[in-house]
């Protein structure tokens, strides 16, 4: 019989993936299965690439899996001998039903552990610049649910006592009952002029930050069409504005990502410090292919240029060398060419420095540089992805340079469920353009597409007449720069239009 596994209830915090605890992240990276809620940053799931994934998201009015089924799933996976991470937004024990799941695990005799996270009761107001406690204003805070176990929205039985408290009141899952909560507190003796706020943030698809009073906040939320999930804050600290003073040029901008997890993570790491929300729309998985090339030929002393056009190609190439036990010293007669700086950096991590790297990371510039550098009888060996553009090989052949093209890997695209409609949609390759159109059709008119280079741009131009952006260089930083420039330019265009 299989040995029983265990379950870790891990709080992911609220917002970007890096708000999870170090312990929670390490458990996620080593688990065999992950059962995750809605509003979890998808980047966290990429930290467990080999784990089985089970979405169990619950949102107001939309429960994808009943609580009893979630608990049963945790028991079943553990009995199969798996180490399971139950990944929850915020903290598992703050209205996260962590206690219910642990009771089920205890009854089934399953080992478990709870790993705390930052609760939305504290994190979401803080993101909006509202501290739940503050010297001389609030010496306590009280967290109240706006929903019952049966799913109904009822006023708390202790409303009279809550109204008498001088601390901060934080209501979770109470947006639908906001008007009754406000009226009830006023009727119980709370001043109508008490500061109040409704805030939504983290990974919410509809961020909001409304400030008012107990008397006005319900009408403000209705006029602004605030969507759940949202946190209601009542008390003197709700009037404070302690938002971050760090400039976030892309605050409130959402960006849909396509490409490999590594590339998407690099782009997300560039965009998030600028305030953007990122989420995957299409994940590219790299599948190595059998190589129809005798790698021992690289050491035969004949002049050869090894041409690599992506960091994935570099990784697959050296994996093959290791598998075939090819000593790097035998490649002393070979020269290396890369398409750009990012590919050159990937090559350098293997202790090899490129002999050729064009100033611009494009296929055209690489072709021109190779045509000038390769000397007969040297041969150019192109190690690339299956289905790569034939333009590079044709350019070399046109210059009478012997060329061999070999496919190291193929890219398999997996569509992701969109969290929201993005303001910007990034394409990391021509293949991602084709895969996106197969999965989703044309991009929404309201979003601006951003292509990583001219080959990707050509693939997009074949499929849509809508204008789009093209990054000047083939890198994550260049895509981020294109978005930032476009967003900033749009801001100043609107400003000038307003002034005129």
C-alpha positions in Angstrom: 0.0 0.0 0.0 1.1 3.5 -0.7 2.2 5.6 2.3 -0.3 8.4 3.1 0.8 11.8 2.0 0.1 15.1 3.7 -1.6 18.4 3.1 -0.3 21.9 3.6 -2.8 24.7 3.8 -0.8 27.6 2.5 -1.9 31.3 2.5 -0.7 33.0 -0.7 -1.3 36.5 0.6 -3.2 39.1 -1.5 -1.8 40.3 -4.8 1.5 39.5 -6.6 3.2 36.1 -6.3 6.1 37.5 -4.2 3.8 38.2 -1.2 3.7 34.5 -0.3 5.9 33.4 2.6 9.2 31.8 1.9 8.0 28.6 3.6 4.8 28.6 1.5 6.9 29.0 -1.7 9.2 26.2 -0.9 6.3 23.8 -0.2 4.7 24.8 -3.5 7.9 24.1 -5.3 8.2 20.6 -4.0 4.6 19.4 -3.9 3.0 16.7 -6.0 -0.4 18.4 -6.3 -1.8 21.9 -5.8 -5.5 22.7 -5.1 -5.9 26.5 -5.6 -8.5 29.2 -5.2 -9.6 32.0 -7.5 -7.6 35.2 -7.5 -4.3 33.4 -6.9 -1.5 35.0 -9.0 -1.0 32.5 -11.8 2.8 33.0 -11.5 2.6 31.0 -8.3 1.4 27.9 -10.2 4.5 28.1 -12.4 6.5 27.5 -9.3 5.1 24.0 -9.3 5.5 23.0 -12.9 5.4 19.2 -12.3 2.5 19.2 -9.8 -1.0 18.2 -10.7 -3.3 21.2 -10.7 -6.9 21.3 -9.4 -8.8 24.7 -9.6 -11.2 25.0 -6.7 -11.8 28.8 -6.9 -14.7 30.3 -5.0 -16.0 33.8 -5.7 -19.2 35.5 -4.6 -22.0 34.0 -6.6 -19.8 31.5 -8.5 -18.5 28.4 -6.7 -16.7 26.2 -9.0 -16.4 23.4 -6.5 -18.5 22.8 -3.3 -16.6 22.8 0.0 -17.4 19.2 0.6 -15.8 18.2 -2.7 -12.7 20.3 -2.0 -12.2 18.5 1.3 -12.8 15.1 -0.3 -10.3 15.9 -3.0 -7.6 16.8 -0.4 -8.2 13.5 1.4 -8.1 11.5 -1.8 -4.9 13.1 -3.1 -3.2 12.6 0.3 -4.3 8.9 0.4 -2.6 8.5 -3.1 0.7 9.4 -1.3 1.0 12.9 -2.6 2.3 16.0 -0.9 -0.6 18.4 -1.4 -0.5 22.2 -1.2 -4.0 23.7 -0.7 -3.2 27.2 -1.9 -5.6 29.9 -0.5 -5.8 33.6 -1.0 -5.0 35.7 2.0 -4.8 33.5 5.2 -6.4 30.0 5.4 -7.8 30.8 8.9 -9.3 34.2 8.2 -12.7 33.4 6.6 -10.8 31.0 4.3 -12.6 27.8 5.5 -9.2 26.4 6.5 -10.7 25.1 9.7 -13.4 23.2 7.9 -10.8 21.5 5.6 -8.6 20.6 8.6 -11.5 19.0 10.4 -12.1 16.8 7.4 -8.4 15.9 7.2 -8.4 15.1 11.0 -11.4 12.9 10.6 -9.7 11.0 7.7 -6.4 10.7 9.6 -4.4 12.8 7.1 -1.3 14.7 8.4 -1.6 18.4 7.8 0.0 21.8 8.5 -1.3 25.4 8.2 1.1 28.0 6.7 -0.1 31.5 7.4 -0.5 34.2 4.7 -1.3 37.9 4.8 -5.1 38.3 5.2 -7.1 40.5 2.8 -8.5 42.1 5.9 -5.2 43.8 6.4 -3.5 43.7 3.0 -6.2 45.2 0.8 -6.8 48.3 2.9 -3.0 48.7 3.3 -2.6 48.6 -0.5 -5.1 51.4 -0.7 -3.2 53.4 1.9 -5.5 52.6 4.9 -3.9 51.2 8.0 -6.3 49.1 10.2 -4.7 50.5 13.3 -3.1 53.9 13.9 -1.9 55.7 17.0 -4.6 57.9 18.5 -7.1 56.9 15.9 -7.6 53.2 16.2 -6.2 50.9 18.9 -8.0 47.8 17.6 -9.5 46.3 14.5 -12.4 43.9 14.1 -12.9 41.6 11.1 -16.5 40.6 10.3 -17.9 38.5 7.5 -20.8 39.8 5.5 -22.0 36.3 4.6 -23.2 33.3 6.5 -22.2 29.6 6.1 -25.4 29.1 4.1 -24.3 31.8 1.6 -26.7 34.5 2.6 -25.9 38.1 3.4 -27.1 39.0 6.9 -26.3 41.8 9.3 -24.0 40.7 12.1 -25.9 39.9 15.3 -23.5 42.0 17.3 -24.1 45.2 15.3 -25.0 47.2 18.4 -21.7 46.3 20.0 -19.7 46.9 16.9 -21.2 50.4 16.5 -20.0 51.2 20.0 -16.4 50.2 19.3 -13.7 52.9 18.7 -11.5 50.7 16.6 -11.6 49.9 12.9 -14.3 47.7 11.5 -13.4 45.5 8.5 -16.1 43.7 6.6 -15.2 40.9 4.2 -17.6 39.5 1.6 -20.2 42.2 2.5 -20.4 44.3 -0.7 -23.9 43.1 -1.5 -25.1 44.1 1.9 -23.2 47.4 2.1 -26.3 49.6 2.3 -27.8 47.5 5.1 -24.5 47.4 7.0 -24.1 51.2 6.8 -27.7 51.9 7.7 -27.5 49.3 10.6 -24.4 50.9 12.1 -26.0 54.3 11.9 -29.2 53.1 13.5 -27.1 51.4 16.2 -25.5 54.8 17.1 -22.5 55.2 14.8 -22.1 58.7 13.5 -23.2 59.1 9.9 -20.0 61.1 9.3 -17.7 58.2 10.4 -15.1 57.8 7.6 -15.7 54.7 5.4 -14.1 53.1 2.4 -14.7 50.4 -0.1 -11.5 49.0 -1.6 -10.6 46.2 -4.0 -7.1 45.3 -5.1 -4.6 42.4 -5.1 -5.5 40.2 -8.0 -9.1 41.5 -8.3 -10.1 42.1 -11.9 -11.9 45.4 -10.9 -9.7 47.5 -8.6 -11.5 50.2 -6.6 -10.6 52.7 -3.9 -13.6 54.7 -2.7 -13.5 57.0 0.3 -16.6 58.6 1.9 -18.6 58.4 5.1 -20.9 55.9 6.6 -23.8 58.0 5.2 -22.5 58.2 1.6 -20.4 55.1 0.9 -23.1 52.8 -0.3 -24.3 55.3 -2.9 -20.7 55.9 -4.0 -20.1 52.2 -4.4 -23.3 51.8 -6.4 -22.5 54.8 -8.7 -19.0 53.4 -9.3 -20.4 49.9 -10.0 -17.8 48.3 -7.7 -17.5 44.6 -8.2 -16.8 41.8 -5.6 -14.5 40.9 -4.0 -14.2 44.1 -2.0 -13.3 45.1 1.6 -15.4 47.6 3.6 -13.5 49.7 6.1 -15.4 51.8 8.7 -13.5 54.0 11.2 -11.2 57.0 11.5 -8.3 55.3 9.7 -10.5 55.0 6.5 -9.9 58.8 6.0 -6.1 58.3 5.9 -4.2 58.3 2.5 -0.9 56.4 3.1 -0.5 55.1 -0.4 3.0 54.3 -1.6 5.0 57.3 -2.7 7.0 55.2 -5.2 6.1 56.1 -8.8 4.1 53.4 -10.6 3.8 54.5 -14.2 1.7 51.5 -15.1 -0.6 51.4 -12.0 -4.0 50.0 -12.9 -2.8 48.6 -16.3 -3.4 44.9 -17.0 -1.1 42.9 -19.3 -1.9 39.5 -20.8 1.2 37.4 -21.3 2.0 34.7 -23.9 5.2 32.6 -24.0 7.2 30.2 -21.9 6.9 30.4 -18.1 10.5 31.6 -17.9 9.9 34.5 -20.4 6.5 35.4 -18.9 8.1 35.5 -15.4 10.9 37.8 -16.7 8.4 40.1 -18.3 6.2 40.1 -15.2 9.2 40.9 -13.0 9.8 43.9 -15.2 6.2 45.2 -15.4 5.1 44.6 -11.8 7.4 47.1 -10.2 5.9 49.7 -12.5 2.4 48.9 -11.1 1.0 46.7 -13.8 -1.1 43.6 -13.2 0.1 40.6 -15.3 -1.5 37.2 -16.0 -0.9 34.4 -18.5 -3.2 33.9 -21.5 -1.1 31.4 -23.4 1.6 29.3 -21.8 4.3 27.8 -24.1 5.9 24.5 -23.1 9.1 23.4 -24.7 9.3 19.9 -25.9 12.8 18.7 -27.0 13.0 16.8 -30.3 15.2 14.0 -31.4 18.2 15.6 -33.2 19.1 14.2 -36.6 22.6 15.4 -36.4 25.8 13.7 -35.1 27.0 16.0 -32.4 30.5 14.4 -32.6 30.9 16.2 -35.9 31.3 19.5 -33.9 34.7 18.3 -32.9 36.0 17.2 -36.3 38.1 20.4 -36.7 36.2 21.7 -39.7 35.2 25.4 -39.4 31.7 25.7 -38.1 29.4 28.4 -36.8 26.9 27.3 -34.2 23.9 29.7 -34.5 21.5 29.9 -31.6 18.4 32.1 -31.8 16.8 31.8 -28.3 17.6 31.1 -24.7 15.4 27.9 -25.1 17.6 26.8 -28.0 20.7 27.4 -25.8 19.3 25.2 -23.0 18.2 22.4 -25.4 21.6 22.5 -27.2 23.6 22.0 -24.0 21.2 19.4 -22.6 22.0 17.4 -25.8 25.7 17.9 -25.4 25.5 16.6 -21.8 23.4 13.7 -22.8 25.8 12.6 -25.5 28.8 13.3 -23.2 30.3 15.8 -25.6 33.3 17.5 -24.0 33.1 21.3 -24.6 36.9 21.3 -25.2 36.2 19.3 -28.4 34.3 22.3 -29.8 37.4 24.5 -29.9 37.1 24.7 -33.7 33.6 26.1 -33.5 32.4 29.7 -33.3 29.1 30.7 -31.7 26.6 33.3 -33.0 23.5 34.4 -31.1 20.6 36.5 -32.1 20.8 39.0 -29.3 21.9 39.9 -25.8 19.4 37.7 -23.9 20.5 34.6 -25.9 24.1 35.6 -25.4 23.6 35.8 -21.7 22.0 32.3 -21.7 25.1 31.1 -23.6 27.5 32.7 -21.2 25.8 30.9 -18.3 27.3 27.7 -19.8 30.8 29.2 -19.8 30.7 30.0 -23.6 30.9 33.6 -24.9 29.4 34.4 -28.3 31.8 35.3 -31.1 29.0 37.2 -32.8 26.0 39.1 -31.5 24.4 41.8 -33.7 23.6 45.2 -32.3 19.8 44.6 -32.8 18.2 41.3 -31.9 16.5 40.6 -35.2 16.8 37.8 -37.7 17.7 40.3 -40.4 20.6 41.8 -38.4 21.9 38.3 -37.4 21.8 37.3 -41.1 23.7 40.4 -42.2 26.3 39.9 -39.4 26.8 36.2 -40.3 27.1 37.0 -44.0 29.9 39.4 -43.2 31.7 37.0 -40.7 31.5 33.5 -42.2 34.4 32.6 -44.4 34.4 29.7 -46.8 34.6 26.8 -46.3 33.0 27.5 -42.9 29.5 26.1 -42.4 26.6 27.7 -40.5 24.7 25.3 -38.3 21.3 26.7 -37.3 20.0 25.1 -34.1 16.4 26.4 -33.6 12.8 25.6 -32.9 10.8 23.6 -35.3 8.8 25.9 -37.6 11.2 28.8 -37.3 11.2 31.5 -40.0 13.2 30.3 -43.1 14.4 33.9 -43.8 17.7 33.4 -41.9 18.7 30.3 -43.8 17.7 31.8 -47.1 19.7 34.9 -46.5 22.8 32.8 -45.8 22.3 30.6 -48.8 21.9 33.7 -50.9 25.4 34.7 -49.8 26.7 31.2 -50.8 27.3 30.2 -47.2 26.7 26.4 -46.6 23.8 26.1 -44.2 22.4 23.2 -42.2 19.1 23.7 -40.2 18.3 21.4 -37.3 15.2 21.5 -35.0 16.1 21.2 -31.3 12.6 21.6 -29.9 9.0 22.3 -30.6 6.7 24.7 -28.7 3.4 23.5 -27.5 0.9 26.2 -26.5 -1.6 25.8 -23.7 -4.4 28.4 -23.4 -5.2 29.8 -19.9 -8.5 30.9 -18.6 -8.4 34.7 -18.9 -8.7 36.5 -15.5 -9.9 39.7 -17.2 -9.7 41.6 -20.4 -6.1 43.0 -20.7 -5.2 46.5 -21.6 -2.1 45.2 -23.4 -1.6 41.7 -24.9 2.1 40.6 -25.4 3.2 38.2 -28.1 6.6 36.6 -27.6 6.8 34.8 -30.9 5.1 34.3 -34.2 4.0 30.9 -32.9 2.2 32.5 -30.0 0.3 34.7 -32.4 -0.9 31.8 -34.3 -1.8 29.8 -31.2 -3.7 32.8 -29.7 -5.9 33.2 -32.7 -6.6 29.5 -32.8 -7.6 29.6 -29.1 -9.4 32.9 -28.7 -9.8 34.5 -32.2 -9.0 38.2 -32.7 -7.9 40.2 -29.6 -10.5 42.5 -28.1 -10.6 45.9 -29.8 -10.0 47.7 -26.5 -6.5 46.1 -25.9 -3.2 47.0 -27.5 -1.1 44.2 -28.8 2.7 44.3 -28.4 5.0 42.1 -30.5 8.6 41.1 -29.5 10.1 41.7 -33.0 9.4 42.0 -36.8 8.8 38.3 -37.4 6.2 38.2 -34.7 4.8 41.5 -36.0 4.4 40.1 -39.5 2.5 37.1 -38.2 0.1 39.5 -36.3 -0.3 41.8 -39.3 -1.4 38.9 -41.4 -4.3 38.3 -39.0 -5.6 41.7 -38.0 -5.8 45.2 -39.4 -5.7 46.7 -35.9 -2.7 48.8 -35.0 -0.2 47.3 -32.6 3.2 48.0 -31.0 6.5 46.3 -31.9 9.3 46.2 -29.4 12.6 47.6 -30.8 14.6 44.6 -29.4 13.9 40.9 -28.8 13.7 41.0 -25.0 11.3 41.2 -22.1 12.8 44.6 -21.1 12.1 45.9 -24.6 8.4 44.8 -24.5 8.0 46.5 -21.1 9.6 49.7 -22.5 7.2 49.7 -25.5 4.2 49.5 -23.2 5.6 52.2 -20.9 6.3 54.5 -23.7 2.8 54.0 -25.3 1.0 54.4 -22.0 3.0 57.6 -21.1 2.5 59.0 -24.6 -1.3 58.3 -24.4 -1.4 60.2 -21.0 0.3 63.3 -22.4 -1.9 63.1 -25.5 -5.0 63.1 -23.3 -3.6 65.9 -21.2 -2.8 68.1 -24.2 -6.3 67.4 -25.6 -7.9 68.4 -22.3 -5.8 71.6 -22.1 -6.8 72.5 -25.7 
